[in-house]
């Protein structure tokens, strides 16, 4: 990735990187951006559902994400064993079957320990999604992940805190940081993380914020050279990734995350699921 630095202005300059397979130790030396850049929000604001950056900052975030995805769009490197593989959730039929089974196990634990804290309508969303999930491989995933059609390199943990945004007009670039969960994936996976995990329905809708940012992202893809990915395809992929991501707070709860974390996240994601009519994906 460092050799492609000129094509990746959203990455902080790297001066040194090393990894030792034998010990698993590594080190990384990056440029210090603290004088010109800062995270767009703080964790306390995220958990309070009060983490909505300014319009300029939000635009910079999705623009950087779109250009990053465009650089790796359907890239041959995604087939390499030494590069980032397709996300293990749906790498192949066996991986997807394992993922469906994992989600059923997590839901069983959640139902025993926390279902009483969730509205009946929300429980219904999960039960219907779990029942239909196995059919998604043939209908939506296999035609895309096997030929790498409309697939790119994604950050994989793309909360707003994973960006460094300009403090003032003298610094124009927005940077993406912390690529610890990178994989080949649908670009909309990162968008759902950024726009849906901790934004309420009102925050997404205010001034058309969510739609505007999705259009901004799509424009960045086109500017980056992706010419065969329509707006309708982006919306369809956004719905599909929302369907997968509603199970993230279930896993958070079963993994011991604080109640205030997974409850807020579940509310935001299931509201987005409803708003985008993701249930349509469950029907043949």
C-alpha positions in Angstrom: 0.0 0.0 0.0 2.9 2.4 0.7 4.1 2.1 -2.9 0.7 3.4 -4.0 0.9 6.4 -1.6 0.2 9.0 -4.4 -3.1 7.2 -5.1 -4.0 7.0 -1.5 -3.9 10.6 0.0 -6.3 9.5 2.8 -3.5 7.4 4.4 -1.1 9.0 6.9 2.5 8.8 5.7 4.4 5.8 7.0 8.1 6.1 7.7 8.7 2.6 9.0 6.9 -0.7 9.3 8.1 -4.1 10.4 6.6 -7.5 11.6 8.3 -10.6 12.9 6.4 -13.8 12.2 8.3 -15.8 14.8 7.3 -13.6 17.7 4.3 -11.8 16.3 5.7 -8.4 17.3 5.5 -5.4 15.0 6.1 -1.7 14.9 4.8 1.2 12.9 6.1 4.7 12.6 3.6 7.2 11.1 3.7 10.9 10.6 2.5 13.0 13.6 -0.7 14.7 12.4 -1.8 16.1 15.8 -0.9 19.6 14.9 -3.3 19.8 11.9 -5.9 16.9 12.4 -8.1 15.5 15.1 -10.8 12.7 15.5 -14.2 14.0 14.5 -15.8 13.0 17.8 -15.1 11.4 21.2 -16.3 8.1 22.6 -18.5 9.8 25.3 -20.4 11.7 22.6 -20.8 8.5 20.5 -22.4 6.6 23.5 -24.6 9.6 24.2 -25.8 9.5 20.6 -24.5 13.0 20.2 -21.6 12.4 17.7 -22.7 14.2 14.5 -19.8 16.0 12.9 -20.2 19.2 10.9 -21.3 19.0 7.3 -17.8 19.7 6.0 -16.2 17.1 8.3 -18.8 14.5 7.4 -18.3 15.2 3.7 -14.5 14.8 4.1 -15.0 11.4 5.8 -17.2 9.8 3.1 -15.1 11.4 0.3 -11.9 9.8 1.7 -13.7 6.5 2.1 -15.0 6.6 -1.4 -11.6 7.3 -2.9 -10.0 4.6 -0.8 -12.6 2.0 -2.0 -12.2 3.2 -5.6 -8.5 2.6 -5.5 -9.0 -1.1 -4.6 -12.3 -1.7 -6.5 -12.3 -5.2 -7.9 -8.5 -5.2 -7.6 -6.7 -8.4 -8.5 -4.8 -8.2 -5.2 -8.0 -9.2 -3.4 -7.4 -12.7 -4.8 -3.9 -12.9 -3.4 -3.3 -15.2 -0.3 -0.7 -12.6 0.9 -3.2 -9.7 0.7 -6.5 -9.1 2.4 -8.9 -12.0 1.7 -12.7 -11.6 1.4 -14.3 -11.2 4.8 -14.7 -14.6 6.4 -18.4 -14.1 6.9 -19.0 -14.9 3.3 -15.7 -16.0 1.8 -17.3 -19.2 0.4 -20.4 -21.4 1.1 -18.7 -23.1 4.0 -17.7 -19.8 5.6 -21.2 -18.4 5.2 -22.8 -21.5 6.7 -20.5 -21.1 9.7 -21.4 -17.5 10.0 -25.2 -18.3 10.0 -24.6 -20.9 12.7 -22.6 -18.4 14.7 -25.4 -15.8 14.6 -27.9 -18.4 15.7 -25.8 -19.4 18.7 -25.3 -15.8 19.7 -29.0 -15.1 19.3 -29.8 -18.0 21.6 -27.6 -16.6 24.3 -29.0 -13.1 23.8 -32.6 -14.4 23.9 -31.9 -16.1 27.3 -30.1 -13.1 28.9 -31.4 -9.9 27.3 -34.5 -10.3 25.2 -36.6 -8.7 27.9 -34.8 -5.4 27.3 -35.7 -5.3 23.6 -39.1 -4.3 22.1 -41.1 -7.1 20.5 -40.9 -5.5 17.1 -37.1 -5.6 17.3 -37.2 -9.2 18.3 -39.3 -9.9 15.3 -36.7 -8.2 13.0 -34.0 -10.6 14.3 -36.1 -13.7 14.1 -37.1 -13.1 10.5 -33.5 -12.2 9.5 -32.1 -15.3 11.1 -34.6 -17.5 9.3 -33.9 -16.1 5.9 -30.1 -15.6 6.3 -29.0 -19.0 4.8 -30.7 -18.0 1.5 -28.6 -14.9 1.1 -25.6 -16.8 -0.2 -27.1 -17.9 -3.5 -29.3 -14.8 -4.0 -26.9 -12.0 -3.2 -23.4 -13.1 -2.1 -22.1 -15.8 -4.5 -22.7 -13.6 -7.6 -20.6 -10.9 -6.1 -17.8 -12.4 -3.9 -16.8 -15.3 -6.1 -16.1 -13.1 -9.2 -15.2 -10.0 -7.0 -17.9 -8.1 -8.7 -18.4 -4.7 -7.0 -16.1 -5.7 -4.1 -13.2 -3.7 -2.7 -10.8 -3.4 0.2 -12.7 -2.2 3.3 -11.6 -0.8 6.7 -13.8 -3.3 8.5 -14.2 -1.3 11.8 -15.2 2.0 10.3 -16.6 4.0 13.3 -16.2 7.7 13.1 -13.3 7.6 15.5 -11.2 5.9 12.8 -10.7 9.2 10.9 -8.5 12.2 11.4 -10.1 15.3 10.2 -8.6 18.8 9.5 -8.6 21.2 12.3 -8.7 24.2 9.9 -8.7 25.1 6.2 -4.9 24.8 5.9 -5.2 21.0 6.1 -7.4 19.7 3.4 -7.1 15.9 3.6 -9.1 13.6 5.8 -7.2 10.5 6.9 -8.4 7.0 7.6 -6.5 5.2 10.4 -6.3 1.9 12.3 -6.6 -0.8 9.6 -6.7 -3.7 12.0 -9.8 -5.4 10.5 -9.2 -4.8 6.8 -10.7 -7.3 4.3 -12.1 -7.7 0.8 -15.8 -6.7 1.2 -18.7 -4.6 0.1 -17.9 -0.9 0.3 -21.2 -0.3 2.0 -20.1 -2.3 5.0 -17.9 0.6 6.0 -20.7 3.1 5.3 -23.1 1.3 7.6 -20.4 1.4 10.4 -19.9 5.2 9.9 -23.5 6.3 9.3 -25.8 3.9 11.2 -24.2 2.4 14.3 -24.5 5.4 16.5 -26.7 7.9 14.7 -30.4 8.0 15.5 -33.1 8.1 13.0 -33.6 11.8 13.5 -29.9 12.5 13.1 -29.7 10.5 9.8 -32.7 12.2 8.4 -31.9 15.8 9.6 -31.5 17.9 6.5 -31.3 14.7 4.4 -27.9 14.0 6.0 -27.7 10.2 5.3 -28.8 10.5 1.7 -26.5 13.4 1.1 -23.5 11.5 2.4 -24.3 8.4 0.4 -24.5 10.5 -2.7 -21.2 12.1 -1.7 -19.6 8.7 -1.3 -21.0 7.6 -4.7 -19.6 10.7 -6.4 -16.2 9.9 -4.8 -16.3 6.4 -6.3 -17.0 7.8 -9.7 -14.2 10.4 -9.4 -11.9 7.5 -8.4 -12.6 5.7 -11.6 -15.4 3.3 -10.7 -17.7 3.6 -13.7 -20.0 0.6 -13.4 -21.6 0.9 -10.0 -24.9 2.7 -10.0 -26.7 4.5 -7.2 -29.3 1.7 -7.1 -26.6 -0.9 -6.6 -25.2 1.2 -3.7 -28.6 1.3 -2.1 -29.1 -2.4 -2.5 -25.7 -3.1 -1.0 -26.3 -0.7 1.9 -29.5 -2.6 2.7 -27.6 -5.9 2.5 -24.9 -4.8 4.9 -27.5 -3.4 7.3 -29.0 -6.8 7.4 -25.7 -8.3 8.5 -24.7 -5.5 10.8 -27.9 -5.6 13.0 -26.3 -8.7 14.5 -23.2 -6.8 15.7 -24.8 -5.5 18.9 -26.1 -9.0 19.6 -22.5 -10.2 19.6 -21.5 -7.2 21.6 -24.0 -8.1 24.4 -23.0 -11.8 24.4 -19.3 -10.7 24.5 -19.8 -8.6 27.6 -20.1 -5.1 26.3 -21.8 -2.6 28.6 -25.5 -2.3 28.3 -25.4 1.4 27.3 -23.2 0.4 24.3 -25.1 -2.4 22.8 -28.6 -1.0 23.5 -27.8 2.3 21.7 -26.2 0.6 18.8 -29.0 -1.9 18.4 -31.6 0.9 18.4 -29.7 2.9 15.8 -29.1 -0.1 13.5 -32.6 -1.6 13.7 -34.1 1.9 13.0 -32.0 2.2 9.9 -33.0 -1.4 9.0 -36.6 -0.4 9.1 -36.1 3.0 7.3 -34.4 1.3 4.4 -36.9 -1.5 4.2 -34.3 -4.2 4.5 -36.9 -6.8 5.2 -37.5 -6.8 1.4 -34.2 -8.9 1.1 -35.8 -11.7 3.1 -38.4 -12.5 0.5 -37.7 -14.6 -2.6 
